[in-house]
Amino acid sequence: MVIAEVSVIPMGTNTASASQYVARAVRVLRQQKIVKYQLTAMGTQLEGKLDEVFEAAKKMHESVFGEDVNRVITNITIDDRRDKELTMEYKVQSVMSKI
């Protein structure tokens, strides 16, 4: 199980707002039931098997292209810990317990 943060950035649009493009990417995640996801203010966190997370990130990336978008930059950060099972909730709780 890995946790990844994905940020999909459309280039060359006529607006500074990215929410309509982020919405396209999130719709892709809503259509699948394999990878758990959490939308955040600066990206989307994914939780699942590595291959499934890569596939979800690829679909997110592809979904942003359209007649108004010819270039997309996608950043992916992966946390792959093999000595114990990680979840998004566990990571947050671990930090909160230390505050």
N, CA, C and O atoms as CSV, one atom per row, in Angstrom:
chain,resi,resn,atom,element,x,y,z
A,1,MET,N,N,0.855,-1.178,0.000
A,1,MET,CA,C,0.000,0.000,0.000
A,1,MET,C,C,0.897,1.236,0.000
A,1,MET,O,O,1.838,1.339,0.787
A,2,VAL,N,N,0.586,2.172,-0.900
A,2,VAL,CA,C,1.322,3.430,-0.957
A,2,VAL,C,C,0.353,4.588,-0.772
A,2,VAL,O,O,-0.856,4.455,-0.964
A,3,ILE,N,N,0.915,5.712,-0.398
A,3,ILE,CA,C,0.174,6.961,-0.351
A,3,ILE,C,C,0.887,7.911,-1.302
A,3,ILE,O,O,2.111,8.036,-1.270
A,4,ALA,N,N,0.123,8.569,-2.135
A,4,ALA,CA,C,0.706,9.491,-3.105
A,4,ALA,C,C,-0.068,10.792,-3.085
A,4,ALA,O,O,-1.260,10.821,-2.780
A,5,GLU,N,N,0.626,11.860,-3.415
A,5,GLU,CA,C,-0.044,13.136,-3.630
A,5,GLU,C,C,0.128,13.501,-5.090
A,5,GLU,O,O,1.243,13.503,-5.611
A,6,VAL,N,N,-0.977,13.809,-5.746
A,6,VAL,CA,C,-0.982,14.127,-7.169
A,6,VAL,C,C,-1.492,15.549,-7.347
A,6,VAL,O,O,-2.508,15.938,-6.773
A,7,SER,N,N,-0.774,16.308,-8.147
A,7,SER,CA,C,-1.179,17.667,-8.483
A,7,SER,C,C,-1.149,17.789,-10.002
A,7,SER,O,O,-0.097,17.635,-10.622
A,8,VAL,N,N,-2.306,18.067,-10.597
A,8,VAL,CA,C,-2.443,18.176,-12.045
A,8,VAL,C,C,-2.632,19.647,-12.400
A,8,VAL,O,O,-3.552,20.301,-11.907
A,9,ILE,N,N,-1.754,20.160,-13.259
A,9,ILE,CA,C,-1.737,21.588,-13.565
A,9,ILE,C,C,-1.920,21.802,-15.068
A,9,ILE,O,O,-1.043,21.446,-15.854
A,10,PRO,N,N,-3.057,22.384,-15.472
A,10,PRO,CA,C,-3.243,22.694,-16.891
A,10,PRO,C,C,-2.423,23.924,-17.265
A,10,PRO,O,O,-2.298,24.860,-16.475
A,11,MET,N,N,-1.876,23.917,-18.449
A,11,MET,CA,C,-1.071,25.046,-18.919
A,11,MET,C,C,-1.767,25.721,-20.100
A,11,MET,O,O,-2.416,25.061,-20.913
A,12,GLY,N,N,-1.623,27.043,-20.181
A,12,GLY,CA,C,-2.093,27.787,-21.332
A,12,GLY,C,C,-3.589,28.011,-21.387
A,12,GLY,O,O,-4.151,28.199,-22.466
A,13,THR,N,N,-4.235,27.992,-20.244
A,13,THR,CA,C,-5.678,28.257,-20.240
A,13,THR,C,C,-5.922,29.764,-20.198
A,13,THR,O,O,-4.993,30.544,-19.986
A,14,ASN,N,N,-7.148,30.160,-20.396
A,14,ASN,CA,C,-7.500,31.583,-20.410
A,14,ASN,C,C,-7.860,32.118,-19.034
A,14,ASN,O,O,-8.330,33.250,-18.920
A,15,THR,N,N,-7.648,31.326,-17.984
A,15,THR,CA,C,-8.024,31.740,-16.637
A,15,THR,C,C,-6.953,31.318,-15.632
A,15,THR,O,O,-6.233,30.341,-15.844
A,16,ALA,N,N,-6.864,32.058,-14.554
A,16,ALA,CA,C,-5.935,31.691,-13.481
A,16,ALA,C,C,-6.521,30.594,-12.598
A,16,ALA,O,O,-5.792,29.945,-11.848
A,17,SER,N,N,-7.823,30.386,-12.683
A,17,SER,CA,C,-8.496,29.367,-11.874
A,17,SER,C,C,-8.241,27.977,-12.442
A,17,SER,O,O,-8.252,27.780,-13.657
A,18,ALA,N,N,-8.012,27.019,-11.558
A,18,ALA,CA,C,-7.791,25.635,-11.983
A,18,ALA,C,C,-8.911,24.702,-11.536
A,18,ALA,O,O,-8.876,23.510,-11.843
A,19,SER,N,N,-9.902,25.221,-10.817
A,19,SER,CA,C,-10.905,24.347,-10.208
A,19,SER,C,C,-11.688,23.516,-11.217
A,19,SER,O,O,-11.999,22.359,-10.932
A,20,GLN,N,N,-12.014,24.058,-12.375
A,20,GLN,CA,C,-12.765,23.270,-13.356
A,20,GLN,C,C,-11.945,22.101,-13.879
A,20,GLN,O,O,-12.499,21.060,-14.232
A,21,TYR,N,N,-10.628,22.267,-13.931
A,21,TYR,CA,C,-9.751,21.198,-14.405
A,21,TYR,C,C,-9.518,20.162,-13.309
A,21,TYR,O,O,-9.460,18.962,-13.577
A,22,VAL,N,N,-9.389,20.632,-12.089
A,22,VAL,CA,C,-9.274,19.714,-10.949
A,22,VAL,C,C,-10.545,18.880,-10.852
A,22,VAL,O,O,-10.483,17.685,-10.560
A,23,ALA,N,N,-11.680,19.492,-11.091
A,23,ALA,CA,C,-12.952,18.769,-11.046
A,23,ALA,C,C,-12.973,17.632,-12.063
A,23,ALA,O,O,-13.516,16.564,-11.780
A,24,ARG,N,N,-12.399,17.844,-13.226
A,24,ARG,CA,C,-12.311,16.764,-14.231
A,24,ARG,C,C,-11.529,15.583,-13.667
A,24,ARG,O,O,-11.935,14.429,-13.808
A,25,ALA,N,N,-10.410,15.887,-13.030
A,25,ALA,CA,C,-9.554,14.832,-12.484
A,25,ALA,C,C,-10.240,14.098,-11.332
A,25,ALA,O,O,-10.109,12.880,-11.207
A,26,VAL,N,N,-10.958,14.822,-10.504
A,26,VAL,CA,C,-11.647,14.190,-9.366
A,26,VAL,C,C,-12.803,13.321,-9.855
A,26,VAL,O,O,-13.091,12.288,-9.251
A,27,ARG,N,N,-13.462,13.719,-10.927
A,27,ARG,CA,C,-14.529,12.882,-11.499
A,27,ARG,C,C,-14.001,11.501,-11.880
A,27,ARG,O,O,-14.691,10.496,-11.714
A,28,VAL,N,N,-12.780,11.462,-12.387
A,28,VAL,CA,C,-12.151,10.184,-12.726
A,28,VAL,C,C,-12.039,9.304,-11.480
A,28,VAL,O,O,-12.323,8.108,-11.528
A,29,LEU,N,N,-11.624,9.904,-10.373
A,29,LEU,CA,C,-11.476,9.145,-9.132
A,29,LEU,C,C,-12.819,8.682,-8.600
A,29,LEU,O,O,-12.922,7.589,-8.045
A,30,ARG,N,N,-13.830,9.485,-8.760
A,30,ARG,CA,C,-15.172,9.119,-8.278
A,30,ARG,C,C,-15.728,7.920,-9.034
A,30,ARG,O,O,-16.546,7.173,-8.498
A,31,GLN,N,N,-15.293,7.732,-10.270
A,31,GLN,CA,C,-15.805,6.639,-11.100
A,31,GLN,C,C,-15.171,5.295,-10.756
A,31,GLN,O,O,-15.686,4.249,-11.152
A,32,GLN,N,N,-14.068,5.312,-10.029
A,32,GLN,CA,C,-13.403,4.057,-9.675
A,32,GLN,C,C,-13.576,3.794,-8.189
A,32,GLN,O,O,-13.826,4.717,-7.414
A,33,LYS,N,N,-13.444,2.542,-7.795
A,33,LYS,CA,C,-13.637,2.166,-6.389
A,33,LYS,C,C,-12.396,1.514,-5.790
A,33,LYS,O,O,-12.443,1.037,-4.656
A,34,ILE,N,N,-11.301,1.483,-6.518
A,34,ILE,CA,C,-10.112,0.756,-6.075
A,34,ILE,C,C,-9.205,1.617,-5.208
A,34,ILE,O,O,-8.792,1.189,-4.131
A,35,VAL,N,N,-8.891,2.819,-5.663
A,35,VAL,CA,C,-7.967,3.708,-4.969
A,35,VAL,C,C,-8.760,4.676,-4.092
A,35,VAL,O,O,-9.689,5.336,-4.559
A,36,LYS,N,N,-8.383,4.751,-2.826
A,36,LYS,CA,C,-8.998,5.720,-1.924
A,36,LYS,C,C,-8.374,7.082,-2.225
A,36,LYS,O,O,-7.192,7.160,-2.560
A,37,TYR,N,N,-9.161,8.154,-2.109
A,37,TYR,CA,C,-8.616,9.479,-2.397
A,37,TYR,C,C,-9.172,10.516,-1.438
A,37,TYR,O,O,-10.238,10.351,-0.846
A,38,GLN,N,N,-8.404,11.595,-1.307
A,38,GLN,CA,C,-8.810,12.729,-0.484
A,38,GLN,C,C,-8.361,13.999,-1.193
A,38,GLN,O,O,-7.163,14.218,-1.379
A,39,LEU,N,N,-9.302,14.827,-1.585
A,39,LEU,CA,C,-8.988,16.110,-2.194
A,39,LEU,C,C,-8.517,17.069,-1.106
A,39,LEU,O,O,-9.145,17.167,-0.052
A,40,THR,N,N,-7.417,17.775,-1.353
A,40,THR,CA,C,-6.921,18.786,-0.432
A,40,THR,C,C,-6.797,20.110,-1.183
A,40,THR,O,O,-7.026,20.168,-2.392
A,41,ALA,N,N,-6.442,21.145,-0.481
A,41,ALA,CA,C,-6.346,22.469,-1.099
A,41,ALA,C,C,-5.234,22.562,-2.151
A,41,ALA,O,O,-5.305,23.389,-3.061
A,42,MET,N,N,-4.218,21.720,-2.026
A,42,MET,CA,C,-3.058,21.836,-2.914
A,42,MET,C,C,-2.808,20.600,-3.773
A,42,MET,O,O,-1.824,20.558,-4.512
A,43,GLY,N,N,-3.663,19.610,-3.692
A,43,GLY,CA,C,-3.469,18.395,-4.467
A,43,GLY,C,C,-4.482,17.354,-4.046
A,43,GLY,O,O,-5.411,17.643,-3.292
A,44,THR,N,N,-4.301,16.153,-4.533
A,44,THR,CA,C,-5.176,15.053,-4.184
A,44,THR,C,C,-4.320,13.901,-3.686
A,44,THR,O,O,-3.357,13.500,-4.340
A,45,GLN,N,N,-4.674,13.378,-2.535
A,45,GLN,CA,C,-3.947,12.240,-1.972
A,45,GLN,C,C,-4.625,10.957,-2.402
A,45,GLN,O,O,-5.851,10.853,-2.386
A,46,LEU,N,N,-3.818,9.977,-2.789
A,46,LEU,CA,C,-4.303,8.669,-3.213
A,46,LEU,C,C,-3.717,7.606,-2.302
A,46,LEU,O,O,-2.589,7.743,-1.829
A,47,GLU,N,N,-4.483,6.541,-2.054
A,47,GLU,CA,C,-4.029,5.429,-1.226
A,47,GLU,C,C,-4.436,4.130,-1.911
A,47,GLU,O,O,-5.606,3.933,-2.241
A,48,GLY,N,N,-3.465,3.248,-2.122
A,48,GLY,CA,C,-3.764,1.975,-2.760
A,48,GLY,C,C,-2.494,1.253,-3.132
A,48,GLY,O,O,-1.400,1.638,-2.719
A,49,LYS,N,N,-2.644,0.201,-3.917
A,49,LYS,CA,C,-1.480,-0.526,-4.425
A,49,LYS,C,C,-0.768,0.353,-5.450
A,49,LYS,O,O,-1.400,1.145,-6.149
A,50,LEU,N,N,0.539,0.205,-5.531
A,50,LEU,CA,C,1.355,1.079,-6.377
A,50,LEU,C,C,0.844,1.139,-7.814
A,50,LEU,O,O,0.667,2.233,-8.350
A,51,ASP,N,N,0.606,0.003,-8.446
A,51,ASP,CA,C,0.139,-0.001,-9.833
A,51,ASP,C,C,-1.206,0.689,-9.977
A,51,ASP,O,O,-1.446,1.385,-10.963
A,52,GLU,N,N,-2.088,0.500,-8.997
A,52,GLU,CA,C,-3.408,1.118,-9.043
A,52,GLU,C,C,-3.314,2.637,-8.876
A,52,GLU,O,O,-4.056,3.384,-9.515
A,53,VAL,N,N,-2.406,3.084,-8.020
A,53,VAL,CA,C,-2.199,4.520,-7.827
A,53,VAL,C,C,-1.630,5.147,-9.100
A,53,VAL,O,O,-2.060,6.224,-9.511
A,54,PHE,N,N,-0.658,4.467,-9.723
A,54,PHE,CA,C,-0.118,4.978,-10.986
A,54,PHE,C,C,-1.209,5.075,-12.054
A,54,PHE,O,O,-1.276,6.058,-12.793
A,55,GLU,N,N,-2.054,4.062,-12.131
A,55,GLU,CA,C,-3.135,4.062,-13.123
A,55,GLU,C,C,-4.127,5.203,-12.855
A,55,GLU,O,O,-4.570,5.874,-13.787
A,56,ALA,N,N,-4.470,5.418,-11.590
A,56,ALA,CA,C,-5.382,6.514,-11.234
A,56,ALA,C,C,-4.755,7.865,-11.579
A,56,ALA,O,O,-5.431,8.740,-12.121
A,57,ALA,N,N,-3.462,8.039,-11.268
A,57,ALA,CA,C,-2.767,9.294,-11.580
A,57,ALA,C,C,-2.719,9.525,-13.091
A,57,ALA,O,O,-2.880,10.654,-13.555
A,58,LYS,N,N,-2.500,8.472,-13.845
A,58,LYS,CA,C,-2.483,8.584,-15.309
A,58,LYS,C,C,-3.847,9.038,-15.827
A,58,LYS,O,O,-3.921,9.916,-16.686
A,59,LYS,N,N,-4.915,8.453,-15.315
A,59,LYS,CA,C,-6.260,8.834,-15.740
A,59,LYS,C,C,-6.571,10.279,-15.354
A,59,LYS,O,O,-7.207,11.005,-16.118
A,60,MET,N,N,-6.122,10.694,-14.173
A,60,MET,CA,C,-6.305,12.083,-13.764
A,60,MET,C,C,-5.605,13.017,-14.747
A,60,MET,O,O,-6.185,14.001,-15.206
A,61,HIS,N,N,-4.363,12.700,-15.058
A,61,HIS,CA,C,-3.554,13.497,-15.981
A,61,HIS,C,C,-4.258,13.619,-17.339
A,61,HIS,O,O,-4.403,14.720,-17.870
A,62,GLU,N,N,-4.686,12.495,-17.889
A,62,GLU,CA,C,-5.325,12.477,-19.214
A,62,GLU,C,C,-6.646,13.240,-19.218
A,62,GLU,O,O,-7.012,13.844,-20.226
A,63,SER,N,N,-7.369,13.213,-18.085
A,63,SER,CA,C,-8.692,13.833,-18.040
A,63,SER,C,C,-8.658,15.349,-18.189
A,63,SER,O,O,-9.666,15.950,-18.560
A,64,VAL,N,N,-7.541,15.966,-17.914
A,64,VAL,CA,C,-7.450,17.428,-17.947
A,64,VAL,C,C,-7.293,17.954,-19.372
A,64,VAL,O,O,-7.630,19.104,-19.652
A,65,PHE,N,N,-6.782,17.112,-20.273
A,65,PHE,CA,C,-6.665,17.535,-21.666
A,65,PHE,C,C,-8.050,17.727,-22.267
A,65,PHE,O,O,-9.005,17.047,-21.891
A,66,GLY,N,N,-8.142,18.646,-23.188
A,66,GLY,CA,C,-9.395,18.908,-23.887
A,66,GLY,C,C,-9.162,19.984,-24.909
A,66,GLY,O,O,-8.023,20.368,-25.172
A,67,GLU,N,N,-10.248,20.479,-25.493
A,67,GLU,CA,C,-10.098,21.489,-26.538
A,67,GLU,C,C,-9.441,22.765,-26.027
A,67,GLU,O,O,-8.864,23.517,-26.812
A,68,ASP,N,N,-9.521,23.019,-24.724
A,68,ASP,CA,C,-8.933,24.234,-24.165
A,68,ASP,C,C,-7.595,23.993,-23.459
A,68,ASP,O,O,-6.984,24.940,-22.964
A,69,VAL,N,N,-7.134,22.745,-23.406
A,69,VAL,CA,C,-5.873,22.418,-22.734
A,69,VAL,C,C,-5.043,21.510,-23.633
A,69,VAL,O,O,-5.467,20.410,-23.988
A,70,ASN,N,N,-3.860,21.985,-23.994
A,70,ASN,CA,C,-2.950,21.199,-24.831
A,70,ASN,C,C,-1.686,20.785,-24.100
A,70,ASN,O,O,-0.853,20.058,-24.641
A,71,ARG,N,N,-1.548,21.256,-22.858
A,71,ARG,CA,C,-0.350,20.927,-22.080
A,71,ARG,C,C,-0.750,20.774,-20.617
A,71,ARG,O,O,-1.468,21.610,-20.068
A,72,VAL,N,N,-0.274,19.688,-19.987
A,72,VAL,CA,C,-0.583,19.412,-18.587
A,72,VAL,C,C,0.697,18.983,-17.884
A,72,VAL,O,O,1.447,18.149,-18.392
A,73,ILE,N,N,0.939,19.556,-16.719
A,73,ILE,CA,C,2.060,19.145,-15.869
A,73,ILE,C,C,1.462,18.451,-14.658
A,73,ILE,O,O,0.598,19.007,-13.980
A,74,THR,N,N,1.922,17.238,-14.387
A,74,THR,CA,C,1.435,16.465,-13.249
A,74,THR,C,C,2.612,16.118,-12.346
A,74,THR,O,O,3.604,15.539,-12.787
A,75,ASN,N,N,2.480,16.482,-11.083
A,75,ASN,CA,C,3.491,16.145,-10.077
A,75,ASN,C,C,2.946,15.027,-9.213
A,75,ASN,O,O,1.793,15.070,-8.783
A,76,ILE,N,N,3.785,14.015,-8.956
A,76,ILE,CA,C,3.393,12.886,-8.117
A,76,ILE,C,C,4.478,12.666,-7.075
A,76,ILE,O,O,5.654,12.524,-7.408
A,77,THR,N,N,4.073,12.638,-5.816
A,77,THR,CA,C,4.970,12.302,-4.716
A,77,THR,C,C,4.438,11.017,-4.092
A,77,THR,O,O,3.260,10.933,-3.746
A,78,ILE,N,N,5.306,10.019,-3.948
A,78,ILE,CA,C,4.878,8.712,-3.450
A,78,ILE,C,C,5.584,8.381,-2.150
A,78,ILE,O,O,6.804,8.500,-2.042
A,79,ASP,N,N,4.802,7.965,-1.164
A,79,ASP,CA,C,5.327,7.441,0.100
A,79,ASP,C,C,5.065,5.941,0.090
A,79,ASP,O,O,3.922,5.504,0.221
A,80,ASP,N,N,6.120,5.157,-0.065
A,80,ASP,CA,C,6.017,3.699,-0.163
A,80,ASP,C,C,6.805,3.095,0.984
A,80,ASP,O,O,8.015,2.898,0.874
A,81,ARG,N,N,6.131,2.802,2.076
A,81,ARG,CA,C,6.784,2.241,3.264
A,81,ARG,C,C,6.497,0.756,3.326
A,81,ARG,O,O,5.338,0.343,3.287
A,82,ARG,N,N,7.549,-0.054,3.423
A,82,ARG,CA,C,7.391,-1.501,3.331
A,82,ARG,C,C,7.478,-2.222,4.670
A,82,ARG,O,O,7.228,-3.425,4.734
A,83,ASP,N,N,7.828,-1.509,5.745
A,83,ASP,CA,C,7.957,-2.195,7.037
A,83,ASP,C,C,6.654,-2.239,7.815
A,83,ASP,O,O,6.552,-2.981,8.792
A,84,LYS,N,N,5.643,-1.458,7.404
A,84,LYS,CA,C,4.333,-1.520,8.031
A,84,LYS,C,C,3.292,-0.897,7.116
A,84,LYS,O,O,3.613,-0.121,6.216
A,85,GLU,N,N,2.048,-1.252,7.363
A,85,GLU,CA,C,0.940,-0.755,6.564
A,85,GLU,C,C,0.665,0.712,6.889
A,85,GLU,O,O,0.553,1.080,8.059
A,86,LEU,N,N,0.557,1.539,5.869
A,86,LEU,CA,C,0.257,2.961,6.046
A,86,LEU,C,C,-1.122,3.279,5.492
A,86,LEU,O,O,-1.564,2.690,4.505
A,87,THR,N,N,-1.784,4.209,6.136
A,87,THR,CA,C,-3.005,4.794,5.591
A,87,THR,C,C,-2.891,6.304,5.742
A,87,THR,O,O,-2.074,6.803,6.516
A,88,MET,N,N,-3.709,7.017,5.004
A,88,MET,CA,C,-3.701,8.473,5.128
A,88,MET,C,C,-4.092,8.874,6.547
A,88,MET,O,O,-3.491,9.774,7.133
A,89,GLU,N,N,-5.103,8.202,7.095
A,89,GLU,CA,C,-5.564,8.522,8.447
A,89,GLU,C,C,-4.478,8.265,9.491
A,89,GLU,O,O,-4.287,9.064,10.408
A,90,TYR,N,N,-3.776,7.154,9.344
A,90,TYR,CA,C,-2.717,6.821,10.304
A,90,TYR,C,C,-1.646,7.905,10.322
A,90,TYR,O,O,-1.202,8.322,11.391
A,91,LYS,N,N,-1.233,8.360,9.145
A,91,LYS,CA,C,-0.178,9.369,9.078
A,91,LYS,C,C,-0.601,10.668,9.774
A,91,LYS,O,O,0.183,11.283,10.498
A,92,VAL,N,N,-1.851,11.070,9.543
A,92,VAL,CA,C,-2.342,12.296,10.182
A,92,VAL,C,C,-2.447,12.097,11.693
A,92,VAL,O,O,-2.034,12.963,12.465
A,93,GLN,N,N,-2.994,10.972,12.110
A,93,GLN,CA,C,-3.134,10.701,13.556
A,93,GLN,C,C,-1.781,10.634,14.239
A,93,GLN,O,O,-1.647,11.066,15.384
A,94,SER,N,N,-0.784,10.106,13.566
A,94,SER,CA,C,0.551,10.014,14.148
A,94,SER,C,C,1.107,11.406,14.467
A,94,SER,O,O,1.705,11.613,15.523
A,95,VAL,N,N,0.909,12.347,13.562
A,95,VAL,CA,C,1.373,13.706,13.794
A,95,VAL,C,C,0.534,14.374,14.885
A,95,VAL,O,O,1.077,15.013,15.786
A,96,MET,N,N,-0.772,14.225,14.802
A,96,MET,CA,C,-1.658,14.884,15.777
A,96,MET,C,C,-1.392,14.381,17.194
A,96,MET,O,O,-1.533,15.150,18.145
A,97,SER,N,N,-1.017,13.138,17.360
A,97,SER,CA,C,-0.747,12.603,18.699
A,97,SER,C,C,0.513,13.204,19.316
A,97,SER,O,O,0.734,13.094,20.523
A,98,LYS,N,N,1.325,13.828,18.497
A,98,LYS,CA,C,2.584,14.408,18.980
A,98,LYS,C,C,2.476,15.912,19.218
A,98,LYS,O,O,3.428,16.536,19.687
A,99,ILE,N,N,1.335,16.488,18.902
A,99,ILE,CA,C,1.153,17.940,19.087
A,99,ILE,C,C,0.753,18.228,20.511
A,99,ILE,O,O,0.551,19.387,20.873
